Amino acid sequence: MKLFNYIFYRVCDFYKKKKDSAAEQSGSLIVSLLQFFTLLDIFIIVRIFWEYPIPTYINENKYWVLPVGIILAVVNWYKYEKTKAFRKYRKVWKDEKLEIRRRKGKLIIVYIIASILIPVLYGLIRHNLMEDKSFFG
């Protein structure tokens, strides 16, 4: 969870420097989106190694993601916005050295890109190149 706390702090700090009044809300929603993609990545990685069947009602109805996203958004709203967590994290990370801050910023960008690319690449490989076959046979 420390990773998501740091991402929340960095996103809020970025939006606060731009004088955005909804910086904490933006940070909370971006963290929720990243948590959703992380869950999706875990399911995909497990599916690569263990081919489990997906129930037809999930396959036919794509709206099952809405409750998951709403639950993540509500939990993160309570954790970050309601408790004013930015102030607490600012005390911890405001004096971070510039080179460490840049390195962590680059790692955050890589994490965001990787967490979004895993489902996209899985879909492209599985449905276009392998025609719905298993990865290992």
Backbone torsions as a table, in degrees:
resi	resn	phi	psi	omega
1	MET	NA	-20.9	180.0
2	LYS	-62.6	-33.9	177.5
3	LEU	-61.2	-46.9	-179.6
4	PHE	-68.4	-33.7	175.7
5	ASN	-63.0	-42.9	179.7
6	TYR	-67.4	-40.9	177.7
7	ILE	-62.6	-42.2	176.9
8	PHE	-58.8	-46.1	-179.5
9	TYR	-60.9	-46.3	-176.7
10	ARG	-66.5	-40.2	178.1
11	VAL	-65.5	-44.8	178.4
12	CYS	-62.1	-43.2	179.9
13	ASP	-61.6	-41.8	178.2
14	PHE	-60.7	-48.1	-178.0
15	TYR	-71.6	-32.4	177.3
16	LYS	-68.3	-33.8	176.0
17	LYS	-66.9	-26.8	177.0
18	LYS	-88.1	7.3	178.4
19	LYS	62.2	37.1	178.0
20	ASP	-86.4	130.3	-177.8
21	SER	-78.2	-15.8	-178.9
22	ALA	-108.8	36.7	-176.2
23	ALA	-64.3	-42.7	-179.0
24	GLU	-68.8	-36.7	177.0
25	GLN	-66.1	-41.8	177.6
26	SER	-62.1	-44.3	178.2
27	GLY	-61.3	-43.3	179.9
28	SER	-63.9	-42.3	-179.1
29	LEU	-70.7	-36.5	178.0
30	ILE	-67.4	-38.7	176.1
31	VAL	-64.3	-40.0	177.3
32	SER	-61.4	-42.7	178.8
33	LEU	-63.7	-42.7	178.3
34	LEU	-65.9	-37.8	177.1
35	GLN	-65.4	-38.3	177.5
36	PHE	-64.1	-45.7	179.0
37	PHE	-64.8	-33.5	177.6
38	THR	-65.8	-42.5	175.9
39	LEU	-61.6	-43.4	178.2
40	LEU	-62.3	-40.2	177.4
41	ASP	-61.5	-41.2	178.8
42	ILE	-62.4	-45.2	177.9
43	PHE	-61.4	-39.1	-179.8
44	ILE	-68.3	-44.3	-180.0
45	ILE	-63.5	-40.9	176.8
46	VAL	-64.1	-40.7	-179.2
47	ARG	-66.3	-30.2	177.8
48	ILE	-64.2	-42.2	-176.4
49	PHE	-89.9	-26.6	179.1
50	TRP	-134.6	109.4	-174.8
51	GLU	-78.4	93.6	178.9
52	TYR	-97.2	147.9	-179.7
53	PRO	-76.3	141.3	175.6
54	ILE	-96.1	125.3	179.7
55	PRO	-58.1	145.9	-174.6
56	THR	-65.5	-32.6	-179.4
57	TYR	-67.9	-27.5	175.1
58	ILE	-77.3	-38.8	-179.1
59	ASN	-68.4	-34.5	-178.2
60	GLU	-84.2	-35.4	-176.5
61	ASN	-108.8	111.2	-176.4
62	LYS	-87.7	-0.6	-176.5
63	TYR	-80.5	2.4	178.4
64	TRP	-68.0	-17.3	179.9
65	VAL	-75.0	-22.9	-178.7
66	LEU	-61.7	-48.8	178.3
67	PRO	-61.8	-36.1	178.5
68	VAL	-63.9	-46.1	178.7
69	GLY	-64.3	-39.9	179.4
70	ILE	-66.9	-41.1	178.4
71	ILE	-62.6	-45.2	177.9
72	LEU	-61.2	-41.6	-179.4
73	ALA	-65.1	-41.1	-179.9
74	VAL	-67.9	-43.9	179.1
75	VAL	-61.7	-43.9	179.8
76	ASN	-71.0	-32.8	175.0
77	TRP	-60.6	-46.0	179.9
78	TYR	-65.8	-41.9	-176.3
79	LYS	-70.1	-39.8	-172.3
80	TYR	-103.4	-47.6	-173.6
81	GLU	-82.1	-49.1	-175.5
82	LYS	-65.1	-36.7	-178.1
83	THR	-89.4	3.6	-179.7
84	LYS	53.3	51.7	-174.3
85	ALA	-69.6	-22.0	-178.1
86	PHE	-59.8	-40.1	179.5
87	ARG	-60.9	-43.3	180.0
88	LYS	-64.8	-44.7	-178.9
89	TYR	-70.7	-30.4	177.8
90	ARG	-64.0	-37.5	177.3
91	LYS	-63.8	-34.4	-177.6
92	VAL	-77.8	-43.6	-168.7
93	TRP	-111.6	4.0	-175.6
94	LYS	-71.3	-27.4	-178.4
95	ASP	-97.2	23.9	-179.9
96	GLU	-69.2	139.2	179.4
97	LYS	-64.8	149.6	-174.8
98	LEU	-61.6	-43.0	-178.4
99	GLU	-67.6	-35.7	176.6
100	ILE	-68.5	-40.5	179.0
101	ARG	-62.2	-42.5	178.5
102	ARG	-67.0	-41.9	179.2
103	ARG	-62.0	-46.0	178.5
104	LYS	-65.2	-35.7	177.4
105	GLY	-63.4	-41.3	177.3
106	LYS	-65.6	-39.2	177.4
107	LEU	-65.0	-36.4	177.0
108	ILE	-64.1	-43.9	178.3
109	ILE	-61.5	-43.9	178.0
110	VAL	-62.1	-42.0	178.3
111	TYR	-61.8	-43.9	179.4
112	ILE	-62.9	-47.2	-178.7
113	ILE	-64.2	-44.4	-179.1
114	ALA	-65.5	-41.3	-177.7
115	SER	-68.3	-25.7	176.6
116	ILE	-86.2	-34.8	-177.3
117	LEU	-72.9	-29.7	-178.0
118	ILE	-58.3	-51.3	177.7
119	PRO	-64.5	-36.3	-179.7
120	VAL	-65.5	-48.8	180.0
121	LEU	-64.9	-38.4	177.6
122	TYR	-59.8	-45.9	179.1
123	GLY	-63.5	-43.5	179.2
124	LEU	-63.5	-47.2	-177.9
125	ILE	-67.4	-48.2	-173.1
126	ARG	-68.8	-45.3	-171.9
127	HIS	-93.9	-23.3	-179.3
128	ASN	-101.1	-39.4	-176.5
129	LEU	-94.8	-36.9	-175.4
130	MET	-100.1	-8.6	179.8
131	GLU	52.8	53.5	175.5
132	ASP	66.1	20.6	176.5
133	LYS	-88.8	166.7	177.9
134	SER	-70.9	153.3	179.3
135	PHE	-64.9	-35.0	-174.0
136	PHE	-109.3	28.4	175.3
137	GLY	135.9	NA	NA
